[in-house]
Amino acid sequence: MTSLTPAGPVTLDANSVAATFRCGDASVTLHSDARALAEAQRVLYSYEVQPAGPATWNIHLSLERDVEFTPAAKSGGMGFDIGPQSYAYQQGEWPVRVFWVPDRGTLLRTSQATRIINVWCATAEAAGLWAPRLVRQAMTAQLLTAGVVYAHAAAYIVRGRGILVAGHRGRGKTTTLLAGLHYLGGDYVTNDRLMLHAQDSGLHGYPWPMPLRAGIGTLAALPHLRHRVPADQRALTTDDKWAFPNKVAIEPEEFSTLLNHGGKVARQMTPSLMIWPHLDPHRADVSVERVDAGEVHQTLLDTRMFMHDPERGTSAHINQWLVPGPTDDVTEAHLRRTAAALALLPCYRIHAGADPAALVAAVDGLLNAGELR
């Protein structure tokens, strides 16, 4: 490295490698060591990875064990909650901003003019943490500017039809997804967050790549996943399992264990059907009701694609702090366009209990109804 000053360039050592990540029309090239690059490829399962080439944004990530002693490594200025329990402190304004993240021992410099992010990490562990997060930040910013919006939704593809499972936290999205993949087969897309793009050519969905997190009630209800319930929680009652607050992470390299009947992990999908699950473990029956297009449209606007719960507050956080997306008025226009496109899909509210097979039978009935795109 030649300089750690906010205006200084970055020179990686001889062991540096690079690769270009792509999603839709967005692209990011990551320059780092092999370990950090491998971690980015592991987490960002849905991005296409190619040999390093031209990209809209470039990220240069390197190890600098004395970074905390540089003048720019200070906790003054505007603080951003970048979670979990981590803050980035900003110095400078656009087009160049510098951030210091003390708990990660990381200094970041981002230039809007050159579209380059320079990152200096005190430890290899921090570098591995930042590699996928920063690629995803720069990728998401491009997608949001192009018209993509966040949706709090799971998604999978069955018999060539894209199923979008949307709703607030705790409604049963993960249960509906995992049960469908097991009993119906199909391709995994995403568990918690989908990036939706409404264009003249149609509506398309891209995963916001991250590990899958499932409650132990869901895992215990599915025979092939019961072994994933932590040993100290297996003796809990069924009610306590469904109410247990902590979730179990399933990493992208383990997604194949969730699939059945030749399913694979998909990089995108075209929605054909939308489901709003309402799961109650104490419920004995399953009921299905069609949601009117007007209600679909208004609900998606009011909840911002279920990213916001008007009754309980934020349902899913948007943390676009390093490379901001479009202005609020542009985002609002994208949201309205996407809500209008989704309202054209058949949408059903499914009330079900703790029996995943019965839930999936209801979904299968909708797939066989013959009215899907």
Residue pairs with C-beta under 8 A, 6 or more apart in sequence:
1 10
1 11
1 12
1 62
1 64
1 120
2 8
2 9
2 10
2 11
3 9
3 10
4 64
4 67
4 70
4 72
4 107
4 120
5 70
5 71
5 72
6 72
6 91
6 92
6 96
6 98
6 109
7 96
9 118
10 60
10 62
10 118
10 120
12 31
12 32
12 33
12 60
12 62
13 33
13 62
15 33
15 34
16 31
16 32
16 33
16 62
17 31
17 32
17 33
17 34
17 37
18 29
18 30
18 31
18 32
18 37
18 52
19 29
19 30
19 37
19 40
19 41
19 49
19 50
19 51
19 52
20 27
20 28
20 29
20 30
20 49
20 50
20 51
20 52
20 53
20 54
20 55
21 27
21 28
21 29
21 30
21 40
21 44
21 47
21 48
21 49
21 55
21 135
21 139
22 47
22 48
22 49
22 50
23 46
23 47
23 48
23 139
23 143
23 206
23 267
24 143
24 146
24 148
24 197
24 204
24 206
24 268
25 142
25 146
26 56
26 139
26 142
26 143
26 146
27 54
27 55
27 56
27 57
27 139
27 142
28 55
28 56
28 57
28 58
28 59
28 135
28 138
28 139
28 142
29 52
29 53
29 54
29 55
29 57
29 58
29 59
30 36
30 37
30 40
30 59
30 61
30 131
30 134
30 135
31 52
31 58
31 59
31 60
31 61
32 40
32 59
32 60
32 61
32 62
32 127
32 131
33 62
33 63
33 124
33 127
35 124
35 127
35 128
36 61
36 124
36 127
36 128
36 130
36 131
37 131
39 128
39 129
39 131
39 132
40 131
40 132
40 135
41 49
42 132
42 251
42 252
42 253
43 132
43 209
43 210
43 211
43 252
44 132
44 135
44 136
44 209
45 207
45 209
45 252
45 255
45 265
46 189
46 190
46 206
46 207
46 209
46 265
46 266
46 267
46 268
47 135
47 139
47 209
47 267
48 267
56 115
56 138
56 142
57 115
57 116
57 117
57 138
57 139
57 141
57 142
57 323
58 115
58 116
58 117
59 116
59 117
59 119
59 134
59 135
59 138
60 116
60 117
60 118
60 119
61 119
61 121
61 127
61 130
61 131
61 134
62 119
62 120
62 121
62 127
63 120
63 121
63 122
63 123
63 124
63 127
64 107
64 120
64 121
64 122
65 122
65 123
66 122
67 73
67 105
67 106
67 107
67 120
67 121
67 122
68 102
68 105
68 122
70 107
72 91
72 98
72 100
72 107
72 109
73 100
73 102
73 107
74 89
74 91
74 100
75 87
75 89
75 100
75 102
76 89
76 91
77 89
77 90
77 91
78 89
78 90
79 87
79 88
79 89
79 90
80 87
80 88
80 89
80 90
80 99
80 321
81 87
81 319
82 88
82 101
82 319
82 321
83 317
83 319
85 103
86 101
86 103
86 104
87 101
87 102
87 103
88 99
88 100
88 101
88 108
88 321
88 322
89 99
89 100
89 101
89 102
90 97
90 98
90 99
91 97
91 98
91 99
91 100
92 98
94 112
95 111
95 112
95 113
96 109
96 110
96 111
96 112
96 113
97 109
97 110
98 107
98 108
98 109
98 110
99 107
99 108
99 109
99 110
99 322
100 106
100 107
100 108
101 107
101 108
104 121
104 122
104 126
104 129
104 130
105 121
105 122
105 123
105 126
106 119
106 120
106 121
106 122
106 126
106 130
107 119
107 120
108 117
108 118
108 119
108 120
108 134
108 322
109 117
109 118
109 119
110 116
110 117
110 118
110 322
110 323
111 117
117 134
117 138
117 322
117 323
119 127
119 130
119 134
121 127
121 130
132 209
134 322
136 208
136 209
137 320
137 321
137 322
137 323
138 322
138 323
140 195
140 208
140 320
140 323
140 325
141 320
141 323
141 324
141 325
143 195
143 197
143 206
144 320
144 325
144 326
144 331
144 334
145 325
145 326
145 330
146 197
147 197
147 198
147 199
147 334
147 337
148 195
148 196
148 197
148 206
148 334
149 195
149 196
149 197
149 305
149 331
149 334
149 335
149 338
150 193
150 194
150 195
150 196
150 208
150 304
150 305
150 307
150 316
150 318
151 164
151 166
151 193
151 194
151 195
151 196
151 205
151 305
151 306
151 307
151 338
152 166
152 167
152 168
152 169
152 173
152 192
152 193
152 305
152 306
152 307
152 315
152 316
153 164
153 165
153 166
153 167
153 173
153 190
153 192
153 193
153 194
153 305
153 306
154 164
154 165
154 166
154 173
154 174
154 176
154 177
154 189
154 190
154 191
154 192
154 194
155 162
155 163
155 164
155 165
155 177
155 189
155 190
155 194
155 205
155 207
155 269
155 271
156 162
156 163
156 165
156 177
156 180
156 181
156 186
156 187
156 188
156 189
156 269
157 163
157 186
157 187
157 189
157 266
157 269
158 180
158 184
158 185
158 186
158 367
159 184
159 186
159 367
161 272
161 273
161 367
161 372
161 373
162 189
162 205
162 269
162 270
162 271
162 272
162 273
163 180
163 186
163 271
163 272
163 273
163 274
163 275
163 363
163 367
164 194
164 205
164 269
164 271
164 273
164 274
164 275
164 342
164 345
165 173
165 176
165 177
165 274
165 275
165 277
166 173
166 274
166 275
166 276
166 305
166 306
167 173
167 276
167 277
167 278
167 306
168 303
168 306
168 309
168 312
168 315
169 309
169 312
169 315
169 316
171 276
171 277
171 278
171 279
172 277
172 278
172 279
172 352
172 359
173 191
173 192
173 277
174 191
174 192
174 212
174 213
174 214
174 215
174 218
175 217
175 218
175 221
175 277
175 279
175 356
175 359
176 275
176 277
176 279
176 350
176 359
176 363
177 188
177 191
178 214
178 218
178 222
178 225
178 258
178 356
179 221
179 222
179 356
179 357
179 359
179 360
180 186
180 360
180 363
181 188
181 258
181 259
181 260
181 263
182 222
182 224
182 258
182 260
182 356
182 360
183 260
183 356
183 357
183 360
183 364
184 261
184 360
184 363
184 364
184 367
185 259
185 260
185 261
185 262
185 263
186 259
186 261
186 263
187 259
187 263
187 264
187 265
187 266
187 269
188 255
188 258
188 259
188 263
188 264
188 265
188 266
189 205
189 207
189 266
189 268
189 269
190 205
190 207
190 208
190 209
191 210
191 212
191 213
191 214
192 208
192 210
192 212
192 213
192 316
193 207
193 208
193 210
193 316
194 205
194 206
194 207
194 208
195 205
195 206
195 207
195 208
196 203
196 204
196 205
196 271
196 305
196 338
196 342
197 203
197 204
197 205
197 206
197 338
198 334
198 337
198 338
198 340
198 341
198 342
202 270
203 270
203 271
203 338
203 341
203 342
203 345
204 268
204 269
204 270
205 268
205 269
205 270
205 271
206 267
206 268
207 267
207 268
209 252
211 249
211 250
211 251
211 252
212 249
212 250
212 255
212 258
213 247
213 248
213 249
213 250
214 225
214 228
214 247
214 248
214 250
215 241
215 242
215 244
215 247
215 248
216 229
216 230
216 233
216 236
216 241
216 244
216 246
216 247
216 248
217 238
217 241
217 242
217 243
217 244
217 281
217 354
218 225
219 225
219 226
219 228
219 229
219 248
220 226
220 229
220 234
220 238
220 241
221 354
221 355
221 356
222 356
224 257
225 258
228 248
228 250
229 241
229 248
230 248
233 241
233 244
236 244
238 281
238 354
239 281
242 281
242 354
250 257
250 258
252 265
255 265
256 265
259 265
270 373
271 342
271 345
272 345
272 372
272 373
273 345
273 346
273 347
273 348
273 366
273 367
273 372
274 296
274 342
274 345
274 346
274 347
274 348
275 347
275 348
275 349
275 350
275 363
275 366
276 291
276 347
276 348
276 349
276 350
277 349
277 350
277 352
277 359
278 349
278 350
278 351
278 352
279 351
279 352
279 353
279 354
279 359
280 351
280 352
280 353
281 353
281 354
282 353
282 354
283 351
283 352
283 353
283 354
284 353
285 353
286 350
286 351
286 352
286 353
286 358
286 359
286 361
286 362
287 350
287 351
287 352
288 348
288 349
288 350
288 351
288 362
288 365
288 366
289 348
289 349
289 351
290 346
290 347
290 348
291 299
291 347
291 348
291 349
293 343
293 344
293 347
294 343
296 342
296 343
296 345
296 347
297 339
297 340
297 342
297 343
300 306
300 338
300 339
300 342
300 343
301 335
301 336
301 339
302 310
303 309
303 310
303 315
304 335
305 335
305 338
305 339
306 315
306 316
307 314
307 315
307 316
307 318
308 314
308 315
309 315
325 331
326 334
345 373
346 366
346 371
346 372
348 366
350 359
350 362
350 363
352 358
352 359
352 362
353 359
366 372
